[in-house]
Amino acid sequence: MVVIDYTKEPVSDIAFVDMKSFYASIECVERGLNPLTTSLCVLSRDDHSNGLILASSPIFKQVFGRDNVGRTHELPFDIRTRKFSYQNAKRNSLPITPDYIRYVEYWAKRSYIVPPRMELYIEKNIAIQKIFEDFAGRDEIFPYSIDEGFLDLTTSLDYFVKDPALSRKVKLDRVADRIQHAIWAQTGVYATVGMSNANPLLAKLALDNEAKKTKTMRANWSYQDVESKVWNISKLTDFWGIGHRTEKRLHQLGIHSVKELALANPDHLKKEFGIMGTQMWFHAHGVDESNLKHPYRPKSKGIGNSQTLDRDYTDKQDLEILLRGFTSQVARRLRKKGKKTKRVGLTLMFSSRENRLPIMVQRTIEPTSDYKRLAAIVIDLFREKYKDGAIRRVGIRFDQLVDESVMVIGLFDDIEQLERDERLQQAIDSIQNKYGFTSLVTADVLDPASRVFERSRLVGGHSAGGLEGLE
């Protein structure tokens, strides 16, 4: 058995802060309601029909047994009438008894169903980031998502808690408490904090597996807690970085717990998973050498966009119109960054009721940022792979980016035509940059299936604002 010498591992004082039910909490606060005692969910569609549940308050989750993300048909009641839905209950194997029906309808009538307001959430996120800057320098803050972030408090603990008799664990807890109160005082949102006097991984595990269950909504895990806490995480999928597919592969190796993962032969894991196997083994021992002040950033970052659609798309012509609109948006972002792409990727995800694997296909091409060329490639990929079925989510991605000055000219290419196309595209970009994306569009955008005008009013895929590339 390989033994980890923790005295040789780097240590830092980390707080991982998570806003409790962020979107739902903000909606509660805006209505003068308590986020911890109000049943509320944020629904993707204003008409409340077959929408996506983007967020829900703790009470809503508890009452209806739902996670943050889900479909309205997974709820035991009809979202429009607030009546018990026998169809939904049967589909999701829920009980159909008089007591349960009364229970569901009681809470359904007292629940708030609201549309998303992404501009408001971003505004609150910016306010919270400013609170973080009261406790750590900008290079010591690492946003993890819109409602989560790491703070490296190693250099600031002694400034905020000056008592030399206190341990660093106690000091970290006191500073985390101040951060929680500052967020609540300024936004009304409750925050949960995972802490570690060792590294970011243990702080994240502390939050996910203990802090959310404590009265203070805080927990601290360190190297001394690896065997008693990390190894006792009940499910592999509750461990950071392990999804259902990885869990299945681990099960095939006879590994069913984090402890078994830690006690496994790291060479066998590397053979099965590559470098990720070695990383999982170290993580199971609580070892994480990442540095928040110098996070890893990939050398080449692709550009893409994906979105859950407002309805199921089954008509091929509608889907092609939709894909052209998406391609136009992503191609514009490509040109704004002064890049061309050498690889085009298309993702089509079927409606949940189809029970079919998604279509994921890509093609390597000569460098280009021209919308017409990219749209032709996307449509060609679509026609090659899609046969039938209801599509509910689409994604377009451009990778292997090169500088826009790179041009590969084929033997039979019309150079003058290429130059005319490029000048035309530059003129269109200039007009759209000045007056907005929808000021100059192709005729097919007017088709309702394209959803370009709807997306131009979105922020992050939700209501109010504009997606990057459509602003």
C-alpha positions, -999 to +999 in steps of 0.1 A: +000+000+000+013+035-010+014+058+020+009+096+015+033+118+035+010+148+041+038+168+056+052+172+022+020+184+006+013+221+001-013+237+025-035+267+022-065+282+040-094+278+016-131+288+018-155+275-009-186+296-008-219+284-023-251+306-025-279+285-012-305+280-041-291+312-056-317+321-083-346+310-062-333+328-031-330+361-050-365+357-063-377+352-027-358+382-014-372+404-042-407+394-031-400+400+006-401+362+013-377+341+034-357+319+010-355+291+037-393+289+043-408+297+009-417+271-018-406+287-051-391+275-084-376+294-113-391+281-146-375+287-180-407+295-198-431+324-190-461+304-201-454+277-175-459+249-200-434+220-202-405+243-191-372+235-175-369+240-137-337+261-134-337+265-097-359+258-066-359+268-030-350+243-003-387+239+007-397+233-029-371+206-032-381+190+001-418+190-006-417+178-042-385+157-040-368+175-069-333+186-076-326+221-090-328+211-127-357+191-141-387+192-163-422+202-152-436+168-162-414+154-134-435+172-108-466+156-092-488+185-102-498+204-134-478+236-134-506+256-149-536+244-129-517+235-097-538+203-096-524+168-089-513+152-122-521+115-123-501+113-156-470+128-141-473+107-109-476+075-129-447+085-152-424+091-122-436+062-101-450+085-074-477+074-049-514+080-059-532+081-025-557+106-011-533+118+015-505+124-010-528+141-035-540+165-008-504+171+003-493+179-032-522+202-040-518+221-007-482+229-015-487+235-052-512+263-044-487+279-020-457+276-043-444+305-064-436+297-100-415+325-115-396+332-148-358+337-147-342+372-146-306+366-155-296+403-155-307+405-118-288+373-109-257+387-126-261+420-107-263+401-074-233+380-084-212+411-090-223+424-056-211+391-040-178+392-058-172+427-043-179+412-009-153+385-016-128+413-024-133+427+012-117+394+024-092+384-003-073+399-032-086+395-067-058+370-075-070+350-044-106+347-057-115+320-082-152+320-093-164+285-098-199+293-112-224+322-109-232+310-074-200+294-062-164+306-056-131+297-039-113+322-017-077+316-007-076+333+028-040+321+037-026+356+037-056+374+053-066+352+082-042+369+107-054+403+095-091+395+103-085+374+134-054+387+153-055+364+184-023+343+181-037+317+205-063+306+180-056+278+156-058+285+118-089+262+117-107+284+142-096+316+124-108+302+091-142+294+106-145+329+120-137+346+087-161+323+069-188+333+094-182+370+086-184+363+049-217+345+053-231+374+073-219+400+048-235+382+019-268+379+038-268+415+050-263+429+015-283+405-006-306+385+017-290+353+003-278+325+026-244+311+019-229+277+027-192+274+032-169+244+029-134+251+044-100+234+045-067+243+060-052+220+033-065+225-002-094+235-025-105+198-031-111+192+006-130+225+009-153+214-019-159+180-004-166+196+030-193+218+014-209+190-006-209+164+021-212+181+054-216+219+054-251+217+038-263+196+067-249+217+097-268+245+115-240+270+108-239+259+071-201+255+075-177+226+077-139+222+076-120+191+063-083+187+064-057+159+059-065+145+093-101+139+081-093+119+050-099+084+065-128+094+087-147+117+063-134+114+027-134+076+028-168+075+043-185+094+014-214+071+007-215+071-031-188+075-057-209+100-076-209+122-044-171+125-049-158+154-069-150+145-105-168+111-107-199+109-128-222+079-135-201+067-165-168+068-145-186+051-115-197+023-138-162+017-150-149+018-114-175-008-105-162-031-133-128-029-115-144-039-082-142-004-068-175+007-051-164+033-026-140+062-021-120+041+004-117+013-022-105+038-047-079+051-023-067+016-016-066+006-052-033+002-072-027+036-088-009+019-117-040-001-125-061+031-124-037+049-147-038+020-172-076+021-172-082+059-171-049+075-181-037+105-161-072+109-148-069+076-130-038+088-111-056+121-103-087+102-089-063+081-067-046+112-052-080+129-048-093+099-028-064+105-005-074+142-002-044+154-022-049+184-045-019+205-056-039+231-076-031+267-069-060+292-070-036+321-076-023+303-108-052+282-121-047+261-151-059+277-183-060+257-216-037+270-243-064+269-270-100+276-261-128+268-285-160+289-290-194+274-289-230+278-278-257+253-268-293+259-258-323+239-246-351+247-270-386+260-262-402+229-278-394+196-295-382+201-330-390+173-354-391+190-388-358+189-407-363+222-424-370+239-391-339+223-376-318+235-404-331+271-401-324+269-363-289+256-369-281+284-394-291+309-368-269+293-341-240+291-366-243+328-374-241+337-338-211+316-330-193+326-362-197+362-352-181+356-319-153+338-337-146+369-359-148+393-329-120+374-313-100+376-346-099+338-350-107+312-376-117+276-368-102+243-381-128+220-365-166+223-365-186+203-339-224+197-338-244+183-309-281+173-311-298+160-279-332+143-282-362+150-260-362+130-227-391+109-238-371+096-269-347+078-247-320+080-274-283+088-272-273+123-284-257+129-318-222+143-315-202+148-346-173+170-358-153+176-389-118+191-395-118+218-421-096+245-437-094+276-415-124+299-419-147+322-400-170+328-429-207+322-419-217+307-452-190+281-452-195+272-416-233+270-420-228+247-450-206+224-430-230+223-400-260+215-423-239+188-441-231+172-407-268+175-397-280+158-429-254+131-426-263+121-390-299+131-383-326+108-395-356+114-373-367+121-337-376+151-315-346+174-308-347+194-276-312+208-273-286+218-299-250+229-297-224+243-322-187+245-313-156+257-332-122+244-320-086+244-331-086+281-335-060+300-355-053+336-361-076+353-387-046+361-409-042+324-417-057+315-451-055+283-471-063+287-508-072+257-529-061+252-564-097+257-577-107+285-553-118+318-568-095+342-549-114+373-559-147+358-547-131+349-514-119+385-510-153+398-519-170+375-494-146+386-467-152+423-473-189+417-473-187+399-440-166+427-425-193+452-436-221+432-421-201+428-388-195+466-387-232+473-390-242+447-365-216+459-340-230+494-342-267+487-344-270+452-329-271+417-344-307+418-354-303+451-374-291+431-404-300+395-408-306+369-435-342+362-446-344+328-430-340+345-396-375+358-400-388+322-398-401+315-363-381+283-362-348+302-362-354+317-327-327+344-334-349+372-322-359+353-291-323+345-283-314+382-288-334+390-257-317+364-236-288+364-211-271+331-205-300+314-223-327+330-201-349+361-201-339+397-202-308+407-222-287+394-250-265+364-256-229+371-265-228+372-303-264+386-304-259+418-284 
